[in-house]
Amino acid sequence: MTFLALTAAQAGLLAATTVAIIIGLYLLKLRHRRVLISSSILWRRVLDERQSHSLWEKLRRIISIVIAATIALLIALSLARPEIESLTGKNERIVIVLDTSPTMNTNTSDGKTRWQHAAERAKSLLDSGGPTTEFRVLDTAEVTASAFTTDRNEVRKLIDTMSSKSAEPHFPRVDGRAAQVYFISDGVAIHSTPSFVKRISVFEPANNVGITAFEIRSVPSTPLGYEAYLEIQNFGQPTEAGLTLSGPGGQRIIKTVRLETEQTYKDVFDLSQFAEGGIRATVQAKDDAFPMDDVAFAYLPIKRKTRTLLVTKGNRYLETALKLDNYVELSVTEPASYRESPNIDTYIFDKFAPNAPPARPALIFGTPSAPWLKPAAGEIQKPEITTWSEDHPIMQYVSVHDVAIERAARIDADNLTVVAASKQTPLIVVSEKPKWVMLTFSLEASDFAFHVGFPVFIENVLAWFNRDQLALKRSPGIVDVPLANAQVQTIDGKTVPSEQQLGKTIFLANEPGLFAALRGDTRVHVAVNLANPTFSDVNRSIFKTDRTAARQQFWLRRELWFYMLLAAVVLISIEWFTYHRRITL
């Protein structure tokens, strides 16, 4: 027997002192007062009966002392928290790591999911530990990380609140020297664990046909034309799969394909008859055990050209780039003839700006003098672009690190978003209200117009000004949108809780869906899809057989002191009953 609260010597001294006190109290007698009586005849019978019962009286006294000493010892030693390893197990620490990867949502043959089996296995580990065993629960999504505790009910409640996550799983950092570590998983998403980890499998083979890729892309040969690329793969037994593409106007494309095991089907669908809005792709197959990858979303932009007015005294490069853009309906005028028109979607000002900001967005080259623009405060010779924001929509797929600039204006960028800059001055800035983009250098003073990224930049700016863009592609989990202070909504207009971090809007999407981030007139669509062969291949497990780490079962489920106090209460009840029956003293 060992003691958790006292040393063995302290526990022995406590026991000896307790027994001595109890025996001393029983042996302590009150001194009787001597009284002279005239005759002992009257007391002889009483004395004879007392003498005949002396053996029984001794036994009664011994039993009473033993019971009292036992009660006192049980109470005193319970304070020392005794431990008997054969009954309660030794004092140890156990860390339970639960795999919360998406594949844990796979259904098994008994109707439960792998996650439900994992939760049951975790609770069985709680039952197998001794009463002094401390437990801690972690997950692979880095969401749950409890402290060590002996309260099994608390740990069970924590496990009941957990669920599989859509985030990329990672095995948490744990110290195998201070605790036993058990990892409960299906062995699909995480293949390697530290050598000291004992793995418990909840894997069971399953059928699954999933969407591994889905996106809408423009058709280069057709202005304002779009097509949908869809890829599905069979990770189970040979089966027939039904494909459906549905649009917001009720348009549908339905197809059935035969898929062998591990076969991939790829197809491109014409969306010319689809209205703009959310596009939903689904796949249906018999006995599909993993529904999370059976649906995917994308966004079909509005199909119309941007009516653009270029105001310039003559810029061959800029005018040529705009004329070659199939998404632009171009008009050109000189600064002296400029008039704002309600039939224009976007203005492009080349080294010119009107006195009042236009009602529609504007792209400005150079730093013209206008009350609504930042004034130039000098000039920088040969500035070198050192930083640029690849996350901003106007800089998507645009590389500017090797753009040579002869000279640029120095401006103050307060209340503006800087998307490209040198060490001395901003070079490309963005204003939200009114909406405009300005380059602090002219095209003649740089070689930007000769770079392959220049037409892409022009198209990005015009799309950001007026046109809906293709949806950003994100995976389930924590989703970031490069738009600050935006409100996030689902495809049916429900608001999604979000927060702001470093100029981005962050929200949680545990399942596939189409979302829109809104701020003023700016709208950014986000398509959240699993579309990941790593997760869809639910049979790619390292567990070929069910390897469950067995643990020793112990008789007692609480610490020994609990049962000692319970025994003391029982003995006190017995003592009270026997005392009133005059069995004990």
Secondary structure, DSSP 8 states (H G I E B T S, - for coil): -EESSS-HHHHHHHHHHHHHHHHHHHH----------S-SHHHHHHHHHHHHTHHHHHHHHHHHHHHHHHHHHHHHHHTT-EE-HHHH----EEEEEE--SGGGG-B-TTS-BHHHHHHHHHHHHHHHS-TT-EEEEEETTS--B---BS-HHHHHHHHHH----SS--------TTTSEEEEEE-SSS-----TTEEEEE-------EEEEEEEEEE-TTSTT-EEEEEEEEE-SSSEEEEEEEE-TTS-EEEEEEEE-TT-EEEEEEE-TTS-SEEEEEEEEETT---GGGSEEEEEE-----EEEEEE-S--HHHHHHHHT-TTEEEEEE-GGG----TT-SEEEEES---SS--SS-EEEES----TTS-----EEES----EE-TTSGGGTT---TT--BSEEE----TTSEEEEE-SSSEEEEEETTTTEEEESS-GGGBSGGGSTHHHHHHHHHHHHHTS----EEE-SEEEEES-TT-EEEETTS-EE-EEEETTEEEEEE-S-EEEEEEETTEEEEEEE----HHHH-TT--S-SS---------S-SS-HHHHHHHHHHHHHHHHHHHHHTTS--
